[in-house]
């Protein structure tokens, strides 16, 4: 079953679940939720589970992410891919954003990454 799932979706069921949990956590933080409440609402079993992977998953501490990256040095780039323009952003701790960007103008740099 896992091989069939991976051939269809390109990732394992576990990776898909981890990504969905991380995306929900980040959305809750962006909406201004308390960090601890967001941890449990996203489906993490404990705060330590999130913090051991937060640098890898969001590129900064949850507190910095909730503050919109305030105080972080974020390097970003946009690249044309077969799926369109893709924004990639990272801190010294890891990747904080990878998402498609509509209507990117190469002559007008400065896409807001959130």
NUTI-478749 format. One record per residue (C-alpha): residue number from 1; residue in one letter; x, y, z. Coordinates in Angstrom, 2 decimals, always signed. Example, Ala and Ser with C-alpha at 12.3 -4.5 7.8 and 13.67 -1.06 7.14 Angstrom:
REM NUTI-478749
1/A/+12.30/-4.50/+7.80
2/S/+13.67/-1.06/+7.14
REM end
This chain:
REM NUTI-478749
1/X/+0.00/+0.00/+0.00
2/X/+2.81/+2.41/+0.85
3/X/+4.46/+1.89/-2.54
4/X/+1.19/+2.59/-4.34
5/X/+0.57/+5.68/-2.20
6/X/+4.07/+6.99/-2.86
7/X/+3.79/+6.34/-6.60
8/X/+0.59/+8.40/-6.71
9/X/+1.50/+11.24/-4.35
10/X/+5.29/+11.22/-4.58
11/X/+5.77/+11.02/-0.81
12/X/+5.13/+8.45/+1.90
13/X/+1.92/+8.61/+3.97
14/X/+4.01/+9.58/+7.02
15/X/+5.72/+12.47/+5.20
16/X/+2.36/+13.72/+3.92
17/X/+0.97/+13.61/+7.46
18/X/+4.02/+15.42/+8.87
19/X/+3.74/+18.12/+6.22
20/X/+0.02/+18.59/+6.87
21/X/+0.67/+18.89/+10.62
22/X/+3.46/+21.41/+10.08
23/X/+1.33/+23.44/+7.64
24/X/-1.54/+23.54/+10.13
25/X/+0.80/+24.61/+12.92
26/X/+2.22/+27.44/+10.80
27/X/-1.27/+28.59/+9.78
28/X/-2.36/+28.68/+13.43
29/X/+0.69/+30.76/+14.33
30/X/+0.04/+33.17/+11.45
31/X/-3.53/+33.54/+12.71
32/X/-2.12/+34.69/+16.07
33/X/-2.82/+31.58/+18.13
34/X/-0.86/+30.87/+21.29
35/X/+2.15/+28.65/+20.54
36/X/+1.20/+25.89/+22.99
37/X/-2.41/+25.85/+21.78
38/X/-1.21/+25.69/+18.17
39/X/+1.10/+22.76/+18.97
40/X/-1.73/+20.62/+20.28
41/X/-4.35/+21.84/+17.76
42/X/-2.01/+20.84/+14.92
43/X/-1.77/+17.32/+16.33
44/X/+1.62/+17.24/+18.01
45/X/+1.63/+15.02/+21.11
46/X/+3.99/+17.24/+23.09
47/X/+5.90/+20.49/+22.85
48/X/+9.20/+18.62/+22.65
49/X/+8.05/+16.84/+19.46
50/X/+7.61/+20.17/+17.75
51/X/+10.70/+21.90/+19.09
52/X/+13.03/+19.06/+18.08
53/X/+12.04/+19.63/+14.46
54/X/+10.96/+23.28/+14.38
55/X/+14.24/+24.64/+13.01
56/X/+14.04/+22.16/+10.14
57/X/+10.30/+22.65/+9.51
58/X/+9.97/+26.42/+9.84
59/X/+13.54/+27.73/+9.77
60/X/+13.18/+29.65/+13.03
61/X/+11.68/+29.36/+16.48
62/X/+7.88/+29.22/+16.67
63/X/+7.92/+32.57/+18.49
64/X/+9.81/+34.22/+15.62
65/X/+7.53/+32.59/+13.05
66/X/+4.44/+33.82/+14.90
67/X/+5.94/+37.34/+14.82
68/X/+6.25/+37.12/+11.04
69/X/+9.98/+36.42/+11.13
70/X/+10.77/+39.57/+13.12
71/X/+14.45/+39.63/+14.03
72/X/+15.34/+36.89/+11.56
73/X/+17.58/+37.30/+8.55
74/X/+15.69/+35.67/+5.70
75/X/+17.30/+35.04/+2.34
76/X/+14.95/+34.34/-0.54
77/X/+14.91/+33.70/-4.25
78/X/+12.32/+33.07/-6.94
79/X/+12.98/+30.58/-9.71
80/X/+11.04/+29.58/-12.78
81/X/+10.10/+25.88/-12.64
82/X/+7.98/+23.62/-14.79
83/X/+5.11/+24.43/-12.38
84/X/+5.61/+28.21/-12.60
85/X/+7.45/+30.63/-10.31
86/X/+8.55/+29.20/-6.97
87/X/+9.56/+31.27/-3.94
88/X/+12.16/+29.71/-1.63
89/X/+13.20/+31.39/+1.62
90/X/+15.54/+30.30/+4.40
91/X/+17.23/+31.45/+7.58
92/X/+20.52/+30.18/+8.99
93/X/+18.44/+27.52/+10.79
94/X/+16.66/+26.12/+7.76
95/X/+13.98/+26.57/+5.13
96/X/+11.07/+28.74/+6.24
97/X/+9.04/+28.97/+3.04
98/X/+8.62/+27.22/-0.29
99/X/+5.54/+28.19/-2.25
100/X/+4.33/+29.02/-5.73
101/X/+4.17/+32.71/-6.60
102/X/+1.73/+34.11/-9.12
103/X/+2.68/+36.97/-11.41
104/X/+6.30/+37.29/-10.30
105/X/+7.94/+40.19/-12.13
106/X/+11.69/+39.66/-12.53
107/X/+12.12/+43.41/-13.08
108/X/+10.40/+44.21/-9.78
109/X/+12.15/+42.33/-6.97
110/X/+10.70/+42.24/-3.51
111/X/+8.13/+39.50/-2.95
112/X/+6.88/+39.42/+0.62
113/X/+7.52/+35.99/+2.12
114/X/+5.15/+34.81/+4.85
REM end
